[in-house]
């Protein structure tokens, strides 16, 4: 019989650091966030909802921050725990500059639920649909 060790809670200092890093993504503090990623924080770090740094930066309209994360290896299409993509979030928030950065990086406009294309159609947003078409 094998016993499984109880799951350990992350170090409170790490939780505080991660919270700070997610805040940089939300507020578009590109240089600071890039420095943390360059120092070893994962460009694909996710929070308790599965949102990546890219998702948070995209949703809050920070195209430069999204680009910096993508340059550092972040996945442009990683879905959160609700099946949402950063691209769909940017379409929902009507952020054309972010959409352009994500599309250029290869984000799939049909990924997620709803997809970016479905989101643009839902809001009858012709500008976003045009940006999503190959």
C-alpha positions, 0 to 999 in steps of 0.5 A, spaced: 500 500 500 502 506 498 501 513 501 500 519 498 503 525 501 498 531 502 498 536 497 502 542 499 500 549 499 505 554 495 509 558 499 506 564 501 512 568 498 511 565 492 503 566 492 505 574 493 510 574 488 505 571 483 500 576 485 504 581 483 506 579 476 499 578 474 498 585 477 503 587 472 500 583 466 493 587 468 496 594 468 500 593 462 507 594 466 511 591 460 518 592 462 517 590 469 513 584 467 518 582 462 524 583 467 521 578 471 520 573 466 527 574 463 529 572 471 525 566 471 518 567 472 514 562 466 511 566 461 506 561 461 504 562 468 497 561 470 492 563 476 487 559 480 482 560 474 487 558 468 488 565 466 495 566 463 499 572 463 497 573 456 490 572 457 490 578 463 494 583 458 490 581 452 483 582 456 486 589 459 488 591 452 495 591 453 498 589 446 505 591 448 505 587 454 502 581 450 507 582 444 513 582 450 510 575 453 510 572 446 517 574 444 519 570 451 515 564 449 508 565 452 503 560 448 498 565 444 492 560 444 492 557 451 485 556 454 483 558 461 479 553 465 473 556 462 475 554 455 476 561 453 482 564 449 486 570 450 484 572 442 476 571 444 478 576 450 481 581 446 475 581 441 470 581 447 473 587 449 474 590 442 482 591 443 484 591 435 491 592 437 491 586 441 488 582 436 493 583 431 499 581 435 495 575 437 493 573 430 500 575 428 503 570 433 498 564 430 493 564 435 487 560 433 481 564 431 476 558 432 479 555 439 475 556 445 468 557 447 466 561 445 471 562 439 474 569 437 470 568 431 463 566 435 465 572 439 465 577 434 459 575 430 455 575 437 457 582 438 456 584 430 463 586 430 465 587 423 472 590 424 474 584 429 471 579 424 476 582 418 482 582 423 480 574 424 480 572 417 486 569 414 
